[in-house]
C-alpha cells in the first residue's frame, strides 16, 4: 500500500453528541467523535453494511476547531406505568444533555479497500447504493457537508492521537450486543499541521480492530 491511495475529506456536522460510556441520567458528550463512530460513518458513506469488511483499516482525523459545547433540557420517554402511553404522565421526565455545535473534521483513510471505495464515491457518487440520512453517530447527528480532498494543507488542527498516557478513553470497536467485547484505547488531542498526505509511520494513525492489544 502507498500513501498516494489515501482518501481525505472535510466533514461538517451542525449539531451532534457522542455520549460518554458511563453517562446515564446526564448525557455528557465527548469533545471529539470516537474512532468507532468515524469508522461507522465512513462505511455508511459508501453504503457498506458489514462493519467487519474493512476491519484493520487505519484512519486519522482532527478537529479543525473545537466545537461549542451546550447543555439542553429535553423530555425523555419511559415506561414507568402501564396506565398511560409513552410520553404521558409519569412516562416522561425532564433530562439534560450536552451537545456540540459547529463540528468540522478532516479525515484521512489509509490506502486500501475502504479508501478506494471512498475515492470512487467522490469521483462518481452514482456508484454508491445506500439508504437513510448520512450521520456521524446517531440518526439525529446528520452530516451537512462532505468535501472531498480538501485543500487544507498547512493549517493547524486538533488531532486525536493514540497515547497510552492520554486522558481520553474512547472505543475503537463497539460491542452492540453487550459491552464486554467493546475495545477501548487511550488518546489525547494534540495540535498539529494538516499534511497533504500522512506517512505510513505517522503516529496519528488509528487502527480499527476488535481485539484487545
N, C-alpha and C positions, 0 to 999 in steps of 0.2 A: 504494500500500500504506500502511496505517496501523498505528500501534503497537497499536491495540485488538485486532488479529487475532493478536497474538503468542501462542505456546504456551509454557507453562513447566511444569517438573516437577522433583521431587526424586527422585534415583536412588541406591539403596544397593546396594553390591556387597561381600559379606563378605570374599572373597579374590580377588585379581586380580594381573596382572602385565602390563606394557607394555614388552616387550623393546626396549632401545636398538638402533638400527640397526647399530652396529658390534659388538655383543655376540656372541661366539662360544662359547668354552669356558666362560666365566662369564656367565650370563644376567642381566645387570643390567637393572633396570626404571627407566623414567621415573617421576617422582613424581606425574605427572598424565597422564591419557589424552590421546593426540594428537587433534587435530580430525578426522582421517580416521577414527579409531576411534569417536568420538562420533557422527559423521555416519552411519557404518555401523550403529550401534546404533539410531539413530532410524529408519532405513529398515527394519530388522528389526522394530522395534516396530509399524509399520503394515503390515507384510507386503509391502514393495516389493522386488522382485527386481533392478531395474535401478538401479545407483548413479548412472547418468547422468540419471535422471529429474528430480532436483531440484538439478542442478549449478548453482552460483551462489547457492544459499541461504546466508544468514548465520546463524551460531549464536553464542551467548555462554554460557560456563559457568564455574563456580567450585567449588573445594573448600570444603565447609562447615567441615571441619577437616582438617589434614594427616594422612593415614593413617599407621599404624605400618608401618615397614619391617623385614622379617625376611629372614634368609638360611637356606635349607633345602638339605639334601643329598638328591638324588634319583638314581634309576637311569635311565640313558639307553640305549635300544636302538639298535644299529647293525649293519651288515653288514661285519664285519671278516674273517670266514672263512666259507666255504660248508659247512664240515663240521658246523656246528651251526645250529639255527634261531635266529631273533632272540630276544635276551634270555637266551641260554645261553652260558656260557663267555666267549670273547673278544668275543662280540657284545653285551656290555653293559659299561658303565663308570659309575662314580660321577660326578656332576656337581653343581655348586652353582647355585642360582637365587635371585634376590631376589623376594620377593612383598610386596604391600601388603595390609593387613587394615583393615577398617572404612572403606572408601572411601564417601563421600557427596558427591554432586554436586547443584548446582542448575543447570538448563539452560534457556536461553531460545532460541526459534526465531522468527525474524522473520516478520511477516505474509506469507503466500504459500501456494503449493500444499502444501508439506510441513506447515506449521503448521495448515492447515485439516484435513488428514488426522489429525494428532495430536489436535487438539481434538475431532474427531468420534470418534476412538478412545476418548478419555477419557470422553465422554458416553455412548457406546454401543459397548462392546467387541465386541459380537457382529458388527459390520460388518467386523472385521479377520479376514482369512484369512492365516494364517502357519503355519509348521511349525518344529519344533525348539525347543530351550531359548532363552530370551532372554539374550543375553550382551553384555558390554561388552568386545569384543575376541575372544579365542579361546574355544573351546567350554567350557573349564573355568572361565571367568570369569563364572559365572552371576549374573544380577541377582536380588536378593532382593525389592526393593520399587521400585515406581514410584508416586509420589504426585503427582497432577495438580494444577496451580495451587496450590502450597503457600503457606501464609501465613508467609513468611519476611522480609517487608519490614522494613528497618531493621537486620537482622542483618549482621554483618561476615563476609566470606568471602574466600578467596584466588582471585582472578580470573586466568585465563590470558589475558594481554593482548598483542596484536601489538606488537612493538617491534624495530626493525631492529638495535638495540644490545643486545637481550635475550640471556640466557645459555642459553635453551632452544631448540635447533633441533628442530622437530617436523614431521612430514608432515601436510599438509592434503589430499593426494591420493597414493595408493599405486599404483605400477605392479606388479601381481601377476604379470606375465609375466617381467619383468626388474626392473631398478631404475633405469634411465636416465631414465624418464619420471615418477618419483616427484617430487612438488613439496614442497619444504621451505620453512619460514618460521620466522623468529626470534620468540620470545615471552619474556615474563617473568611471574612470579607476583607479583601486586600486590594487596594487601589493600584491600578497598573494601566499601561498603554494598550490600546487595541491594535493588534498587528494586522497585516494583510492576510497572513496565514499563520497558524500555530505550528511550531516544530513538533515532531513526533515525541520528543522527550520533554515537552513543556510541562511544568508541574501543575498547570491549571486543568489538565485533562481529568475528567471524572469517568471512571468505568462503571457501566451499568451491569450489575451482577446480582445473583440471588443466593450466593453462598457467603457465609461469614468468613472473612480472610484474616 
